[in-house]
Amino acid sequence: MSRQSHISRRVAAAAVSLVLAGGAAACGPKDGADAAGAAEGKPGAAGAPQKGGTLTVLNSEPQNDFDPARLYTSGGGNVPSLVFRTLTTRNREDGAAGTKVVPDLATDIGRPNADATEWTYTLKDGLKYEDGSPITTADIKYGIERSFAAELSGGAPYLRDWLVGGESYEGPYKDGGKGLDSIVVPDAKTIVFKLRKPEGEFPFVATQTQFAPVPRAKDTGAKYEEHPLSSGPYKVVGNENDGERLTLERNEHWDQKTDEERKAYPDRIDVRSGLDSAVINQRLTTSAGPDAAAITTDTNLGPAELAQVGDNKELAGRVGTGHFGYVNYIAFNPKVAPFDNPKVRQAISHAINRTSVVNAAGGSALAEPATTFLPEREAFGFTPYDHFPAGKTGDPATAKELLKEAGFPDGLTVTLTHSTAQNRQTSPEVATAVQQALAAAGITVKLEGLENNAFNERRWDAKNTPGFFLSRWGADWPSGGPFLAPIFDGRQIVTGGSNYNHAQLDDPAVNAEIDEIAKLTDLAAAGKRWGALDKKIGEQALTVPLFHPVYKRLVGKDVKNVVISDWTGVLDISQVAVK
């Protein structure tokens, strides 16, 4: 099984509960923007950003396990990226430009061999840790190896599948100093990765925090998170209650000449977590005292709060908008009748009222209707299609005709499984909208609501997957690969663990095309093929795409330089200024 499913599930779950995810069509003043930028409707305070001041971060969830081996990030993460630099990182720009992979510690995004089974990187000159010691490729090798240790689990597990020997490696605490042979360090500035199969998107994986350097001599195992050695613009000076309050100050040995991505304007960053979302938004709205220079990296505005913002021009000017690589959809299990009949699945697809579903998800400001599995962003390979048109409010007439052809002239009764969590994605509101739309087509829908943990266990259990249920998926980087492979690759069907290929599709042609695309190092060419594959799979009506979420977040009144990319969909903390 490919571990893509595990990472995407983690990111997707985080996006649902925290609205962390992103891919933003952002509009934020660039470095050096002035009052004219604010006049154009870009979020954030007017005036050129300057160094200095304290940035406060108000979050719901704590920054647990602040160890590069244990963190699960995309593009280097948000707060983690302030402390941990990696071989590559995300381009810190607005919108589509922010979906690009760019060098970080390395001089380029990687040099593949002819079949993309080997990737070579060279470090930049002048790289140092917070104590002034040099960063070497041996440290990067060791940092990756320690992420394999059971004591430090939780991070992105791609390398366990991708590196030669990775599937059986147990980490440096048990290897007797041998290390992982598939990571080769010929000298202090060169590192080579040997892969089991072609992986044209390896530069994306090299943005994960597992690629942050860790000197063996400074490794304190599970206690390393209390004071990890910084390679980024900030160092940890306080970590209370496992990330509930994280205090960062400047790393005087970080040299911006080696780092084109991070601006690092504030002198100090105070991350406070465990707060109620309503409290966070109220504090940002009021912007009193330190909250004037505050942001959130995990709390969205809800429908009621957006209505308040809409009546206040000053507040509206402080809202950033982002789009993440994420889809909410109806999933079918064709092994369960009547969903084994393609015409039944097609009928449901035609009957869906996406307007009512979008309203249930919070309205058009927070959700965009979807007819494709891939998000509507070029980086993911988006290719428009609508195989079973429902219009804005559903097509019950066509649905009824298909039901007749399927042998159900008098309609049918089915059960829709959903979560009871109030997340506006797999929740009762969305389930009810589906129920009402299908009723117009003669389909009686009984709702089965499960507590969120029980819901997830049920939908991920290949032996007990419901026939008809709400689901969701988010990608770890902006590409069609981490979207389509975990959901539709037959080799990723898992019968004894978490299974994300809900339809249990095992089509040799689909599997082969996934392998062929994975060989491509031309990401634009790969994107076109991911889009074509999405369109081809869509013909089977194995899912009903419902909507892609939109993220709306406030910033304090003194916050400047708001940058939101189509990679993360949320404000990039490395760009923010408060002076």
Residue pairs with C-beta under 8 A, 6 or more apart in sequence:
1 491
1 492
1 493
1 494
1 497
2 161
2 485
2 486
2 489
2 491
2 492
3 156
3 157
3 158
3 160
3 161
4 158
4 476
4 481
4 482
4 485
4 486
4 492
5 486
5 492
5 494
5 498
5 499
5 500
5 501
6 157
6 498
7 72
7 156
7 157
7 158
7 476
7 482
8 473
8 474
8 475
8 476
8 482
8 483
8 486
8 500
9 460
9 486
9 498
9 500
10 72
11 20
11 21
11 72
11 74
11 474
11 475
11 476
12 21
12 326
12 472
12 473
12 474
13 456
14 20
14 21
14 72
14 474
15 21
15 324
15 326
15 474
15 549
16 423
16 425
16 426
16 472
17 61
17 421
17 423
18 60
18 61
18 298
18 299
19 298
19 299
19 300
19 549
19 551
20 297
20 298
20 570
21 324
21 325
21 326
21 474
21 549
21 551
21 568
21 569
21 570
22 322
22 323
22 324
22 325
22 551
22 564
22 565
22 566
22 567
22 568
22 569
22 570
23 99
23 322
23 323
23 324
23 325
23 326
23 375
23 377
23 379
23 478
23 565
23 566
23 567
23 568
23 569
24 94
24 95
24 98
24 320
24 321
24 322
24 323
24 324
24 551
24 564
24 565
24 566
24 568
24 569
24 570
25 94
25 95
25 96
25 321
25 322
25 323
25 564
25 566
26 94
26 95
26 98
26 320
26 321
26 322
26 562
26 563
26 564
26 565
27 40
27 41
27 42
27 43
27 94
27 95
27 320
27 321
27 564
28 42
28 43
28 44
28 94
28 320
28 561
28 562
28 563
28 564
28 571
28 575
29 37
29 38
29 42
29 44
29 49
29 560
29 561
29 562
30 37
30 94
30 561
30 563
31 49
31 263
31 561
31 575
32 48
32 49
33 42
33 48
33 49
33 560
33 561
34 46
34 47
34 48
35 46
35 47
37 44
37 46
38 44
38 45
38 46
38 317
39 46
41 317
42 562
43 317
43 318
43 319
43 320
43 555
43 562
44 318
44 320
44 555
44 559
44 560
44 561
44 562
45 557
45 558
45 559
45 560
46 560
47 560
48 560
49 263
49 265
49 560
49 561
49 577
49 579
50 265
50 577
50 579
51 264
51 265
51 266
51 267
51 577
51 579
52 265
52 266
52 267
52 578
52 579
53 265
53 266
53 267
53 268
53 293
53 577
53 578
53 579
54 266
54 267
54 268
54 269
54 270
54 290
54 293
54 578
55 266
55 268
55 269
55 270
55 293
55 294
55 295
55 559
55 573
55 576
55 578
56 269
56 270
56 272
56 290
56 291
56 293
56 294
56 295
56 556
57 79
57 269
57 270
57 271
57 272
57 294
57 295
57 296
57 297
57 573
58 272
58 275
58 280
58 283
58 284
58 291
58 294
58 295
58 296
58 299
59 271
59 272
59 273
59 275
59 280
59 296
59 297
59 298
59 299
60 273
60 274
60 275
60 276
60 277
60 280
60 298
60 299
61 273
61 274
61 298
62 241
62 242
62 243
62 244
62 273
62 274
63 79
63 80
63 243
63 246
63 271
63 273
64 242
64 243
65 71
65 154
65 225
65 242
65 243
66 80
66 83
66 225
66 228
66 236
66 239
66 243
66 246
67 152
67 222
67 224
67 225
67 228
68 80
68 84
68 143
68 147
68 155
68 209
68 210
68 212
68 214
68 228
69 143
69 146
69 147
69 149
69 152
69 154
69 155
69 209
69 210
69 214
70 147
70 152
70 153
70 154
70 155
70 225
71 77
71 80
71 84
71 154
71 155
71 209
72 154
72 155
72 156
73 80
73 81
73 156
73 207
73 208
73 209
74 90
74 207
74 208
74 476
74 477
74 567
74 568
75 81
75 89
75 90
75 207
75 477
75 567
75 568
76 84
76 85
76 86
76 89
76 90
76 104
76 207
76 208
76 209
77 84
77 209
78 297
78 568
78 570
78 572
78 573
78 574
79 246
79 269
79 271
79 297
79 573
80 209
81 89
81 232
81 262
81 573
81 574
82 232
82 233
82 234
82 248
82 262
82 264
82 269
82 573
82 574
83 228
83 230
83 231
83 232
83 234
83 235
83 236
83 248
84 209
84 212
84 228
84 230
84 231
84 232
85 104
85 105
85 127
85 212
85 213
85 231
85 232
85 259
86 104
86 105
86 206
86 207
86 208
86 209
86 211
86 212
87 103
87 104
87 105
87 106
87 110
87 121
87 140
87 191
87 206
87 207
87 211
88 101
88 102
88 103
88 104
88 106
88 109
88 110
88 203
88 204
88 206
88 207
88 211
89 101
89 102
89 103
89 104
89 207
89 261
90 98
90 99
90 100
90 101
90 102
90 207
90 261
90 565
90 567
90 568
91 97
91 98
91 99
91 100
91 101
91 102
91 261
91 565
91 567
92 98
92 261
92 262
92 263
92 563
92 565
92 572
92 574
92 575
93 563
93 565
94 563
94 564
94 565
95 564
95 565
95 566
96 377
96 378
96 379
96 566
97 565
98 563
98 564
98 565
98 566
98 567
98 568
98 572
99 377
99 379
99 478
99 565
99 566
99 567
101 109
101 203
101 204
101 206
101 207
101 477
102 109
102 260
102 261
103 109
103 124
104 207
104 259
104 261
105 123
105 124
105 127
105 135
105 140
105 213
105 231
106 121
106 122
106 123
106 124
106 206
107 121
107 122
107 123
107 124
108 121
108 122
109 203
109 206
110 119
110 120
110 121
110 202
110 203
110 206
111 119
111 120
111 121
112 118
112 119
112 120
112 200
112 202
112 521
113 119
115 198
115 519
116 195
116 198
116 199
116 200
116 202
116 519
116 520
116 521
117 194
117 195
117 196
117 197
117 198
117 199
118 192
118 193
118 194
118 195
119 192
119 193
119 195
119 202
119 203
119 206
120 190
120 191
120 192
120 193
121 137
121 190
121 191
121 192
121 206
122 189
122 190
123 135
123 136
123 137
123 188
123 189
123 190
123 191
124 258
125 258
126 255
126 257
126 258
127 134
127 135
127 231
127 255
127 258
128 134
128 135
128 253
128 254
128 255
129 135
129 213
129 215
129 229
129 230
129 231
129 253
130 229
130 230
130 231
130 235
130 251
130 252
130 253
130 254
131 229
131 253
132 253
133 215
134 188
135 213
135 231
136 188
136 189
136 213
137 185
137 187
137 188
137 189
137 190
137 191
138 185
138 188
138 216
139 213
139 214
139 215
139 216
140 191
140 211
140 212
140 213
141 179
141 180
141 183
141 185
141 191
142 172
142 179
142 213
142 214
142 215
142 216
142 219
143 210
143 211
143 212
143 213
143 214
144 159
144 180
144 183
144 210
144 211
145 169
145 171
145 172
145 175
145 179
145 180
145 183
146 152
146 171
146 172
146 173
146 214
146 219
147 155
147 159
147 171
147 210
148 159
148 160
148 166
148 169
148 170
148 171
148 180
149 170
149 171
149 172
149 173
149 174
150 170
150 171
151 171
151 173
151 221
151 222
152 171
152 221
152 222
155 208
155 209
155 210
156 205
156 208
156 210
156 476
158 205
158 208
159 166
159 205
159 210
160 166
160 167
160 169
161 167
161 196
162 195
162 196
162 197
162 199
162 202
162 205
163 169
163 180
163 182
163 183
163 193
163 194
163 195
163 196
164 181
164 182
164 194
164 195
164 196
165 180
165 181
165 182
166 180
166 182
166 196
169 175
169 180
172 179
172 216
173 221
181 194
182 193
182 194
182 195
183 191
183 192
183 193
183 194
184 191
184 192
184 193
184 194
185 191
185 192
186 192
193 202
195 202
197 515
197 518
198 515
198 518
198 519
199 205
199 518
200 517
200 518
200 519
200 520
200 521
200 522
200 523
200 526
201 477
201 479
201 481
201 518
201 523
201 526
204 476
204 477
204 479
205 211
205 477
207 477
212 231
213 231
214 224
214 228
214 229
215 229
218 224
218 229
220 226
225 239
225 242
226 239
227 236
227 239
228 236
230 236
230 251
230 254
231 254
232 251
232 254
232 259
232 262
233 250
233 251
233 254
233 256
233 259
233 262
233 264
233 574
234 248
234 249
234 250
234 251
234 254
234 264
234 269
235 248
235 249
235 250
235 251
236 246
236 247
236 248
237 247
237 248
237 249
238 245
238 246
238 247
239 245
239 246
239 247
240 246
243 271
243 273
244 272
244 273
244 274
245 270
245 271
245 272
245 273
246 270
246 271
246 273
247 268
247 269
247 270
247 271
248 268
248 269
248 270
248 271
249 267
249 268
249 269
250 264
250 267
250 268
254 264
256 262
256 264
261 574
262 574
262 575
263 561
263 574
263 575
263 576
263 577
264 574
265 561
265 575
265 576
265 577
265 578
265 579
266 293
266 576
266 577
266 578
266 579
269 573
270 290
277 299
277 300
277 302
280 296
280 299
281 296
281 299
281 301
281 302
281 305
281 554
283 291
283 294
284 291
284 294
284 295
284 296
284 318
284 554
284 555
284 556
285 305
285 308
285 315
285 554
287 294
287 556
287 557
287 558
291 556
292 556
292 557
292 558
293 556
293 558
293 559
293 578
294 555
294 556
294 559
295 553
295 555
295 556
295 559
295 571
295 573
295 576
296 553
296 554
297 570
297 571
297 573
298 570
299 553
300 366
300 551
300 552
300 553
301 309
301 319
301 552
301 553
301 554
302 362
302 366
303 362
303 363
303 365
303 366
306 363
306 365
306 366
306 552
308 315
309 315
309 316
309 319
309 552
309 554
310 316
314 557
315 554
318 554
318 555
318 556
318 557
318 559
319 552
319 553
319 554
319 555
320 552
320 553
320 554
320 555
320 562
320 564
320 570
320 571
321 550
321 551
321 552
321 564
322 550
322 551
322 553
322 564
322 568
322 569
322 570
322 571
323 368
323 375
323 376
323 377
323 548
323 549
323 550
323 551
323 566
323 569
324 375
324 474
324 549
324 551
324 568
324 569
324 570
325 375
325 377
325 379
325 380
325 474
325 475
325 477
325 478
325 483
325 566
325 569
326 375
326 472
326 473
326 474
326 475
326 548
326 549
327 370
327 373
327 374
327 375
327 472
327 473
327 483
327 545
327 546
327 547
327 548
328 361
328 367
328 370
328 425
328 426
328 430
328 470
328 471
328 472
328 545
328 546
328 547
328 548
328 549
329 370
329 373
329 470
329 471
329 472
329 473
329 543
329 544
329 545
329 546
330 348
330 352
330 434
330 468
330 469
330 470
330 471
330 543
330 544
330 546
331 459
331 468
331 469
331 470
331 471
331 502
331 503
331 542
331 543
332 339
332 345
332 467
332 468
332 502
332 503
332 541
332 542
332 543
332 544
333 339
333 465
333 466
333 467
333 468
333 502
333 503
333 504
334 340
334 345
334 503
334 504
334 542
335 465
335 467
335 504
336 465
336 466
336 467
336 468
337 467
338 344
338 406
338 408
338 412
338 414
338 467
339 345
339 414
339 467
339 468
341 406
341 407
342 540
342 541
343 402
343 403
343 405
343 406
344 402
344 403
344 406
344 408
344 412
345 541
345 542
345 544
346 388
346 402
346 541
347 398
347 399
347 400
347 402
347 403
347 406
347 441
347 443
348 399
348 438
348 441
348 443
348 468
348 544
349 387
349 388
349 390
349 541
349 544
350 388
350 389
350 390
350 394
350 395
350 396
350 398
350 399
350 402
350 441
351 390
351 394
351 395
351 396
351 399
351 437
351 438
351 440
351 441
351 443
352 390
352 394
352 434
352 437
352 438
352 544
352 546
353 390
353 392
353 393
353 394
353 433
353 436
353 437
353 440
354 369
354 370
354 390
354 392
354 393
354 394
354 546
354 547
355 369
355 392
355 393
356 393
356 433
356 436
356 437
357 367
357 369
357 430
357 433
357 434
357 437
357 546
357 547
358 364
358 367
358 368
358 369
358 547
359 433
360 424
360 429
360 430
360 432
360 433
361 367
361 424
361 425
361 429
361 430
361 546
361 547
361 549
362 424
365 550
365 552
366 424
366 549
366 550
366 551
366 552
367 547
367 548
367 549
367 550
368 376
368 547
368 548
368 549
368 550
369 392
369 546
369 547
370 376
370 545
370 546
370 547
370 548
371 384
371 385
371 386
371 387
371 545
372 382
372 383
372 384
372 385
372 386
372 534
372 535
372 538
372 545
373 483
373 484
373 487
373 534
373 537
373 538
373 543
373 545
374 380
374 381
374 382
374 383
374 480
374 483
374 484
374 530
374 531
374 534
375 382
375 483
375 548
376 382
376 548
377 478
377 566
378 527
379 478
379 479
379 527
379 566
379 567
380 475
380 478
380 479
380 480
380 483
380 527
380 530
380 531
381 479
381 480
381 526
381 527
381 528
381 529
381 530
381 531
381 532
381 534
382 531
383 528
383 531
383 532
383 534
383 535
385 534
385 535
385 538
387 538
387 539
387 541
388 541
389 395
394 437
394 440
394 441
396 440
396 441
396 442
399 438
399 441
399 442
399 443
400 411
400 441
400 442
403 409
403 411
403 412
403 441
403 442
403 443
410 442
411 441
411 442
411 443
411 444
412 442
412 443
412 444
413 443
413 444
413 445
413 446
414 443
414 444
414 445
414 446
414 467
414 468
415 445
415 446
415 447
415 448
415 466
415 467
415 468
416 431
416 434
416 435
416 445
416 446
416 447
416 448
416 468
416 469
416 470
417 448
417 449
417 450
417 455
417 458
417 459
417 466
417 468
417 469
417 470
418 426
418 427
418 428
418 430
418 431
418 447
418 448
418 449
418 450
418 455
418 469
418 470
419 426
419 427
419 449
419 450
419 451
419 452
419 455
419 456
419 470
420 427
420 428
420 449
420 450
420 451
420 452
420 455
421 427
421 451
421 452
421 455
424 430
425 470
425 472
425 549
426 455
426 470
426 471
426 472
428 447
428 449
430 470
430 546
431 447
431 449
431 470
432 447
434 445
434 470
435 445
435 447
438 444
438 445
439 445
448 466
450 458
458 464
458 465
458 466
458 469
459 465
459 466
459 469
459 471
459 502
460 498
460 499
460 500
461 499
462 493
462 494
462 495
462 499
462 501
462 504
463 495
465 499
465 502
465 504
469 502
471 502
471 543
473 483
473 486
473 487
473 500
475 481
475 482
475 483
476 482
477 567
478 566
478 567
479 523
479 526
479 527
479 530
480 517
480 526
480 527
480 530
480 531
480 533
480 534
481 514
481 517
481 518
481 526
481 530
483 530
483 534
484 514
484 530
484 533
484 534
484 537
485 492
485 514
486 492
486 500
486 501
487 500
487 501
487 502
487 543
488 501
488 503
488 505
488 507
488 510
488 514
488 537
488 542
489 501
489 510
489 511
489 514
490 501
490 504
490 505
490 506
490 507
490 508
490 510
490 511
491 506
491 511
492 499
492 500
492 501
493 499
493 501
493 504
493 506
502 542
503 540
503 542
503 543
505 537
505 540
505 542
510 533
510 536
510 537
513 529
513 533
514 533
516 529
517 526
517 529
517 530
517 533
520 526
520 529
551 569
551 570
553 570
553 571
555 562
555 571
556 578
558 578
559 576
559 577
559 578
560 576
560 577
560 578
560 579
561 575
561 576
561 577
562 571
562 575
562 576
563 571
563 572
563 575
564 570
564 571
564 572
565 572
